[in-house]
Amino acid sequence: MAESDDLSEKDPEFDQFAEEYERHRAALFELVSEYVDKHDLEEGYVAQLLLDLTLNMRMAAYAMGVESPSVAGLRLDLDRWQREVVGFVREAKKEAETYIQTFKDATAADEEGSNSD
């Protein structure tokens, strides 16, 4: 019998990690969304700000996370991070159709709710 690729079946701690990750993700999204609304910022601009912040946080995490930080070590860590980001984008591209349909459905539902008020 072939093994499943579902990590939660192989590692019982994965479900706990995934739940905690989603909880933090949702909380940060809420904080950012409130800030965006308060300052009337465009989403593309915010995405660029968050990318800049993410890069700086990744660099700080490396510098604080190793005993003896070095330029070469930081560059290697940034290379690893770049591969992770490329993987995230690759997965997002695979889900583009689903994302756009979900967005359109949500927008239509919002408009329908606004028109019925």
ZIVENVEN-V779370 format. One record per residue. N is the residue number from 1. PHI is phi in whole degrees, 0 to 359 (NA if undefined). Layout:
# ZIVENVEN-V779370
n->N phi->PHI
n->N phi->PHI
This chain:
# ZIVENVEN-V779370
n->1 phi->NA
n->2 phi->289
n->3 phi->279
n->4 phi->283
n->5 phi->273
n->6 phi->288
n->7 phi->296
n->8 phi->295
n->9 phi->284
n->10 phi->270
n->11 phi->227
n->12 phi->297
n->13 phi->283
n->14 phi->297
n->15 phi->301
n->16 phi->296
n->17 phi->300
n->18 phi->298
n->19 phi->296
n->20 phi->295
n->21 phi->301
n->22 phi->295
n->23 phi->297
n->24 phi->294
n->25 phi->299
n->26 phi->296
n->27 phi->294
n->28 phi->294
n->29 phi->300
n->30 phi->297
n->31 phi->300
n->32 phi->295
n->33 phi->299
n->34 phi->298
n->35 phi->297
n->36 phi->300
n->37 phi->296
n->38 phi->299
n->39 phi->258
n->40 phi->50
n->41 phi->263
n->42 phi->279
n->43 phi->300
n->44 phi->297
n->45 phi->295
n->46 phi->295
n->47 phi->301
n->48 phi->294
n->49 phi->300
n->50 phi->292
n->51 phi->296
n->52 phi->299
n->53 phi->297
n->54 phi->299
n->55 phi->299
n->56 phi->295
n->57 phi->292
n->58 phi->297
n->59 phi->295
n->60 phi->295
n->61 phi->300
n->62 phi->296
n->63 phi->300
n->64 phi->273
n->65 phi->265
n->66 phi->240
n->67 phi->293
n->68 phi->225
n->69 phi->297
n->70 phi->220
n->71 phi->299
n->72 phi->297
n->73 phi->295
n->74 phi->296
n->75 phi->299
n->76 phi->296
n->77 phi->295
n->78 phi->293
n->79 phi->297
n->80 phi->298
n->81 phi->297
n->82 phi->300
n->83 phi->296
n->84 phi->298
n->85 phi->297
n->86 phi->301
n->87 phi->296
n->88 phi->299
n->89 phi->294
n->90 phi->302
n->91 phi->294
n->92 phi->296
n->93 phi->297
n->94 phi->295
n->95 phi->261
n->96 phi->302
n->97 phi->298
n->98 phi->297
n->99 phi->299
n->100 phi->296
n->101 phi->296
n->102 phi->298
n->103 phi->298
n->104 phi->298
n->105 phi->297
n->106 phi->294
n->107 phi->296
n->108 phi->297
n->109 phi->295
n->110 phi->296
n->111 phi->295
n->112 phi->296
n->113 phi->293
n->114 phi->292
n->115 phi->288
n->116 phi->274
n->117 phi->284
